[in-house]
Amino acid sequence: AQSVTQLGSHVSVSEGALVLLRCNYSSSVPPYLFWYVQYPNQGLQLLLKYTTGATLVKGINGFEAEFKKSETSFHLTKPSAHMSDAAEYFCAVSVSAGAQKLVFGQGTRLTINP
Amino acid sequence: GEEVAQTPKHLVRGEGQKAKLYCAPIKGHSYVFWYQQVLKNEFKFLISFQNENVFDETGMPKERFSAKCLPNSPCSLEIQATKLEDSAVYFCASSQFSLNTEAFFGQGTRLTVV
């Protein structure tokens, strides 16, 4: 069965510092991987996704993630944190080649310190 | 519409009462998904539809939960005889196709069972 593990339920960085949110997955088939962001009292917004092709994926708001098959990882990074990045971030894997059922990680709350 | 519309935003039910949640997917999207988010994390897949047909219901509790997507009507998720543990935010998402395409999430319905 597919699963996602996000290391660190809470990450705190200073404004302007590097953001690194970790995600490891388990999948018996080539995975489709996603990062979503959730702002308070909002739904999920897609940041970026990996399906096939280039392993470095660029998303919105300056975020990017790299698919590393050998490490079964899909870590999310942003070179310089902004106060508006404070939110909950979810990594997810798609489990089937059919309908896009998502299995989510536990989420990482990102706090930005001024 | 251009966004997934969920109603109501908040719903309070006494234990044992029925709760019914609605979701209007983005026009032209063939797939609808329901997820349950408990305690600000732990997204749990409930059910998916391809048009009006159930595609995957492996996440649906066997008792008390039912869902429908009928033509020309919002999709619905109904919980009979609610229990305290049903308190959660229920998210609906829709996608145009099944494979590799983004699932767009609604803003959720917060169900509180008292």
Contacts between the chains, C-beta under 8 A, distances in Angstrom:
chain1	res1	chain2	res2	distance
A	9	B	41	8.0
A	32	B	100	6.5
A	36	B	105	7.8
A	41	B	107	7.8
A	42	B	107	6.0
A	43	B	4	7.6
A	43	B	91	5.9
A	43	B	105	3.9
A	43	B	106	5.4
A	43	B	107	4.6
A	43	B	108	5.5
A	44	B	91	7.0
A	44	B	93	7.7
A	44	B	105	4.2
A	45	B	105	7.5
A	46	B	102	5.2
A	46	B	103	7.7
A	46	B	104	7.9
A	49	B	102	6.9
A	51	B	100	4.6
A	88	B	40	7.1
A	88	B	41	7.4
A	90	B	41	7.9
A	90	B	43	6.9
A	92	B	43	7.8
A	96	B	56	8.0
A	97	B	99	6.3
A	98	B	55	7.3
A	98	B	56	7.8
A	98	B	98	5.5
A	98	B	99	7.4
A	99	B	31	5.7
A	99	B	33	7.7
A	99	B	48	4.9
A	99	B	50	6.6
A	99	B	55	4.8
A	99	B	56	5.8
A	99	B	98	4.6
A	100	B	31	7.0
A	100	B	33	7.6
A	100	B	95	5.8
A	100	B	98	5.9
A	100	B	99	7.1
A	100	B	100	7.9
A	100	B	101	7.0
A	100	B	103	5.7
A	101	B	33	7.1
A	101	B	45	5.3
A	101	B	48	6.1
A	101	B	56	5.8
A	102	B	33	7.8
A	102	B	35	7.7
A	102	B	43	7.4
A	102	B	45	6.7
A	102	B	103	6.9
A	103	B	45	7.2
A	104	B	42	7.7
A	104	B	43	4.0
A	106	B	41	5.2
A	106	B	42	6.6
A	107	B	40	7.4
A	107	B	41	4.1
